[in-house]
Amino acid sequence: VNFDNVFKHLISPALEDAQCEVFRADMEASAGDIRTDMFFELVTADIVVADLSAHNANVFYELGIRDGVCPRGVLIIDGGWTPNRAFDVASDRAFRYLGSLFQVPPVGPPERIQSEMRRLALIFKQAIAADSQTTGSPLYSHLPGLKEVDWEGIDTSRARYFSPSGMTGRNG
């Protein structure tokens, strides 16, 4: 499965349809350590989409970071390629998408992908609307009283750019 195709043809358009600004840390055009951008995005993004379709250590690592610093704002999706999810996330709600559309290069029929994108966009819209009333992070739900990270004290060039004094409408 080419997950870049899943992102390009399904996840990104569905998020855009749900009125989200889509960004991946590996899309950053500047030089520097990609981890700095990834950590910043994981901490400050309003919504993070984690695709648990495959047992990818990087995805689990990034999901763990997000769950540790934010009580909400994670949407887990799954294309259905693995029969069982990892134990620690097995009970977390996941939104299914038709992963079989992306198993044959380049991708499945455009009209089927478009239909699946619209269906996923509706799911994203509904989940985002309900997100503020929930605690999705298992860490925050199991440890009441845990305080969310205050990202405004982060001192990186990216954080300074998005600080309240120079806020551009993103994440705040």
Secondary structure, DSSP 8 states (H G I E B T S, - for coil): --HHHHIIIIIHHHHHHTT-----GGG--S-S-HHHHHHHHHHH-S-EEEE-SS--HHHHHHHHHHHHH-SS-EEEEE-S-SSS--GGGTTS-EEE--GGGGSSSS-S-HHHHHHHHHHHHHHHHHHHHHHTT----HHHHHSTT-----GGG--SHHHHHTSGGG--STT-
